[in-house]
Amino acid sequence: MKKLTDKTAIITGATKGMGRAIAERFAEEGASVVMAGRSSDLGNDVVETIRKKGGNALFVKTDVRNQEENRALVEVALEAFGSVDIVVANAGMLGLGSLTEVPVETWHKTLDTNLNSVFYLLRESIPHMQQKGGAVVVTGSIAAHKGFPNHAAYNASKGAVQALVKQLAVDYAPQVRVNLIQPGAVDTELYRSSAVAFPNADTILDEVPGSLPMKRVGIPEDIAKAVLFLASDDASWITGTVLTVDGGASAAG
């Protein structure tokens, strides 16, 4: 039996990487998927892929840093499918640089993308989910509790979003469950782009797999499976939790 039959899911950052994998997995499990992203070409490509497999999806070009565009995204989902049952706040950016070197504009843009966008989206969607219940999954990072060279804005934003998830879980239970997925090194464009921040930038990507207990970096589908669990009724008694999916990186220190 499919896990998300008759559910409508909004997924931000859904055109590539983990977001795309989540969208495709949700559609396979019966959800009507409303995908948000910046690229219409990439978004429509995912829609076509999902529809060819018999799934139901649409794409909404969205700047997640804009409150009005988040409101419009929720309205599209309601008009198209009649409800919002699941929200996956997945959009993110790196904003590399140490505290004294990161441009102020980059600092603000990173927090707008990784933190404020979650505030906007959930502010618009949670009232609709309270009526019959729903599930929220926010994409965090092990960077919330583990320092990385020259990631000041990124790490700060991920620490803040983890605290926000805990608070939302308290405020909106039992109608709405709110959880955090905490990936480690997952083979995405963002992960590969982060290498330039490390002193050993030329070799870091080759060195990471061997440093992990599981001896490989993650793939987007690893995260999609975990997000599906948190969004589904299989996790009906789970809220306010941080599910770490990092190949053992946190355990290894």
Stockholm file with secondary structure:
# STOCKHOLM 1.0

chainA/1-253         MKKLTDKTAIITGATKGMGRAIAERFAEEGASVVMAGRSSDLGNDVVETIRKKGGNALFVKTDVRNQEENRALVEVALEAFGSVDIVVANAGMLGLGSLTEVPVETWHKTLDTNLNSVFYLLRESIPHMQQKGGAVVVTGSIAAHKGFPNHAAYNASKGAVQALVKQLAVDYAPQVRVNLIQPGAVDTELYRSSAVAFPNADTILDEVPGSLPMKRVGIPEDIAKAVLFLASDDASWITGTVLTVDGGASAAG
#=GR chainA/1-253 SS CCTTTTCEEEEESCSSHHHHHHHHHHHHTTCEEEEEESCHHHHHHHHHHHHHTTCEEEEEECCTTCHHHHHHHHHHHHHHHSCCCEEEECCCCCCCBCTTTSCHHHHHHHHIIIIIHHHHHHHHHHHHHTTTCEEEEEECCGGGTSCCTTBHHHHHHHHHHHHHHHHHHHHHTTTEEEEEEEECSBCSHHHHHGGGGSTTTTTHHHHHHHHSTTSSCBCHHHHHHHHHHHHSGGGTTCCSCEEEESTTHHHHC
#=GC SS_cons         CCTTTTCEEEEESCSSHHHHHHHHHHHHTTCEEEEEESCHHHHHHHHHHHHHTTCEEEEEECCTTCHHHHHHHHHHHHHHHSCCCEEEECCCCCCCBCTTTSCHHHHHHHHIIIIIHHHHHHHHHHHHHTTTCEEEEEECCGGGTSCCTTBHHHHHHHHHHHHHHHHHHHHHTTTEEEEEEEECSBCSHHHHHGGGGSTTTTTHHHHHHHHSTTSSCBCHHHHHHHHHHHHSGGGTTCCSCEEEESTTHHHHC
//
